[in-house]
Amino acid sequence: MKENEVRTIASVSEDGLEVTLTEALEHTHLSVTQTLGGHTVETHAEVGLLTHNVKIQGNVGTDFSVAIEGCDTAFRPDQHATQSCFNGRHGDEIGGDQFGATVILSGKFPDLDLVMGCIEYVEVTKAGQAFQLGRYPLHFHLAGDMGGSYIRGCSIHHTYNRAVTMHATNNLLVEHNVAYNNMGHAIFTEDGVEQNSVVQYNLAVYTRTSSSLLNVDVTRSSFWVVNPNNIFRHNAAASGTHFGYWYRLDHHPSGPSTTNIYCQNTEQMGLFFNNTAHSMGRYGLWVFSNPGYHPKSDICGGRDVVAKWESFTAWHCERGAEAVSGTKLQFHNFVMLDNQQAGMEMVSVKEGFGQDDSPGIFNSLVVCHSALNSSACTSGTSGIVAPKTQIFSISNVTFVNFDEGGSAALSGCSQCRNYQGGYRAQVKGLAFENSPNKIRFQWEHETIWIDADGSLTGEPEANVVPTMGILPTDSCTQEAAFSVTKNVPGSVCRGAMKFLRVAITNPSPSSLLGKDLVVSNDFGATHIPYLMLRIGGAGWMGLVYTGATFDFNFENANQFVNMSYKTNTKFVTRNDYYFVKHTLTQTPDRIETTKGERESLESLPDPTTNIHGDFYWDTDSKELTYMVSHSKKTTKRHGNMVFDDRVPGQSRQISFSVYKCQHKGCSAPDPRPVPTTHPDAPFCWSDVETWKHMPVSTGGHPTEAEYSLPVEGDEIVIPESMWLVVDTATPKLGRVFVYGTIEFDDTMDHRFEATIIYIQGGSLVTGYSSDTPFTHSLIIRLMDPEDVDAYSMNLGWKTIGVFGYLRLHGQVWRRSWHKLGATVEVGTGHITLAEDPDASWLNKEVVVTTTGKEATESEVRRVVAINGATLTLDSALKFQHLGEIHTLSDGTSITLAGEVGLLSQNIAVEGITENSNGGRILVSTVFQNGKHYVGSAQVDGVEFRNMGQEGFTDITDPRYSIAFLGLDAIDDHSSYVKRSSFNVNYNVAVGLIKTLNMA
């Protein structure tokens, strides 16, 4: 951009082709003719005439003129770049008031021939007024039909607010003009209603970013088009800060022309032909607006029609041409040379296959590096970047010199987020000259390249996809031409293979979120990562191919039986099918693949006779296999439909669900009676003889002949017939299975540590009721195992699973919390309550609640002395806590006081954690060995400490401090949680799910 040079002509040769300048040029200016891929390509710098004998010039206020030094670092046009300075970002310049001359042509009423403008061979400079809408150098303003008017052969240079503006003006001719060093868009249409004007043979040089008008002028373009129904031909854009040509097509017109009955982004294309752009900071051509460009046959509606940009040449730009969003957008006869990131790119476009009905690129030449710049190719340069869309066509394109580093003729998934993909592009008529680097992939499952005629791979209808473990080795071979990214190589798949895109969403239980989906078959496996924004929402996306069976497994989740998800498979045409197989650990009671329950077939689905969603459950192997297929049963195949006639296909949905009922027959059984006292002669933990009654190969009874007290790490099994009283200290244990009863002796304090306590039909008893509580100390500590990958019984570690009876009754005193009786100031080590606490609060932990705006100002302290209502704490408080009574004028009193709650209890259930993954108690039901076991829990006066597991929110797998799941209606208050405390918990304290009548 800094290499544009203004000089004075000293003389002109007789033939008019050579000029002599009064001063030598400082930079090289190219004029090169090359033969590339059989095409003769001319790339020449332009020379534009600035001086004319008729001049319109604004006055420069000397009081405001100031010399501005250029920035230390060059201007960077990238949208994410940080600039080093504001003034001087384009080099040395003279700053001023930027209040220049303006020429406005406007009639009182449009379309009545009240105004006509014929401006020819005029020099306009120091014109336009910054920060003023409508104050442009040459401005046709709300003029309507201006047939017969023109701007011809003028120069508009060194302007402060654009160059030529056509505002609500139609049928204007703008030709043979030179626009140089203009701030903001140079040749500019404004509201979106402008149509049928002809803009031709114009040169726009050094169109500069402007921060003194609209936001769009910051990322300005030499030619700014807001209605496609105009003619732009034979124009040149050179050396601008951002874009050469920008088609910015909003849905409705703006400004004074605002209306909702016209839609310029559905207007049919006029003509874009034989234009050029070079040395642009961003793109030569950009088609971008938020609603996208969707040309239609009628105003704001009708059928989709094709829009073409034709015969465009771009070189030395960041990207030659890019279309971001639209329908049936096509580039024809483009020549792209030496562009830094891409020759041509489309991002998100749609409609059918082929040149008549598809977005695509046709009859073009793309050169990575040429005589213009031997170092233009970089490791990230692509000739064509295909869009993230289902359908895209590339035909008769020649690629030259894609031989450097990681450059590639083709790449896909334009502007995709990580691991998006599964999109398709079809190609034919490709030619490669000195271009061994044909395709670059970013990740597995990214793009399906269909070679319609063999010009890409050597075999018609072959597919090129990223190499994956599931590809059949007899049909797919990895090849260097498609492996530009070494860690994501590409493979050619020949023969009758068709790839489909499958997206998986809405998984349950939510613990599946974040896990990889492992898709495998006889050839291997591919891991599909879970991403929040991979497919427009949370889920997984991958490629499969027709006629094959794929095992779907969520990583480290094989223990799940109750599971559901939704899939959407794209590109499915008649006779397409594939199978999905799940291996389960139990036989489900209900299976769904589409809306409504179906019965299992007697054998695997047959694609010729069965339909989409049919499945087979193999009772012996516990394998469930369902079929994804086209909606109709048929054996008739489509003919040879390639390229223009290719069928886009349908989307086929699966709503997969397998469910194992919690009760046999899916109805809850009657509960077992609750134990009220232990037998006269229970077994005692401390008695060695007790352990010979335990199952062999479990803790305390390792072999038939050996038995002893359990040691650290042992797994204990308490059989159904045993009542075991813990009357001594116990070691740290692994899993503890309670099929009988375990009771803690109330003559001593206990600390019982285990990884899982699993109660199935049995009981864990500590205090039989609230009237006969446990009077000593019991701490049940739930720990992680040494091997965290070991089988955790479908419960997760640090869990008490209650499918029998849990009885925890601690000592409960008169009150568990009180209001503050006086305000506690910062640094105070004692507090006064509104009433005397129970003496049992001594040496217990209490929480003093926040009374400010911050929840973090609640504080936990230990009570070291009690004197009436005053508690002495083990350390001073860091925050103020209010304890005040305010009396209003009417005598009403309002208490503004924090609370003080008792946390410590003589029974505590504690999770050992360093990462917000505490313990939990799950009270639910289970079906084992032909029996239903229903859990119940009576909890009174218990401290839950470091319980709950953060990040688990699925109601089918509640990781709460204590959760009651699927118990239906509870009779006679057989379960309750009361007068307990929850001290540092990482999820919901008490959860009731499908459970009624809790106390």
Secondary structure, 3 states (H helix, E strand, C coil): CCCCCCCCEEEECCCCCCEEECCCCCCCCCEEEEEECCEEEEEECCCCCCCCCEEEECCCCHHHCEEECCCCCCCCCCCCCCCCCCCCCCCCEEECCCECECEEECCCCCCCCCCCCEEECEEEECECECCCCCCCCEEEEEEEECCCCEEECCEEEEECCCCEEEEEEECCEEECCEEEEEECCCEEECCCCCCCCEEECCEEEEEECCCCCCHHHCCCEEEEECCCCCEEECCEEECCCCEEEEECCCCCCCHHHCCCCCCHHHCCCCEEECCEEECCCCEEEEECCCCCECCEEECCEEEECCEEEECCEEECCCEEEEEEEEECEEEECCEEECCCCEEEEEEEEECCCCCCCCCEEEEEEEECCECCECCCCCCCCEEEECCCCCCCEEEEEEEECCCCCCCEEEECCCCCCCCCCCEEEEEECCEEECCCCCEECCCCCCEEEEECCCCCCCCCCEEEEECCCCCCCCCEEEEHHHCCCCCCCEEEECCCCCEEEEEEEEEECHHHCCCCEEEEECCEEEEECCECCCCCCCEEEEEEECCCEEEEEECCCCCCCCEEEEEEEEEECCCCEEEEEEECCCCCCEEECCCCCCCCCCCCCCCCCCCCCCEEEECCCCEEEEEEECCCCCCCCCCCCCHHHCCCCEEEEEEEEEECCCCHHHCCCCCCCCCCCCCCCCEECCCHHHHHHCCCCECCECCCCCCCCCCCCCCEEECCCCEEEECCCCCCCCEEEECCEEEECCCCCEEEEECEEEEEEEEEEECCCCCCCCCCCEEEEECCCCCCCCCCCCCCCCEEEEEEEEEEECCCCCCCEEEECCCECCCCCEEEECCCCCHHHCCCEEEECCCCCCHHHCEEEEEEEEECCEEEECCCCCCCECEEEEECCCCCEEEEECEEEECCCCEEEEECCCCCECEEEEECEEEECCEEEECEEEEECEEEEEECECCCCCCCCCCCCEEEEEEEECHHHCCEEECCEEEEECCCCEEEEEEECCC
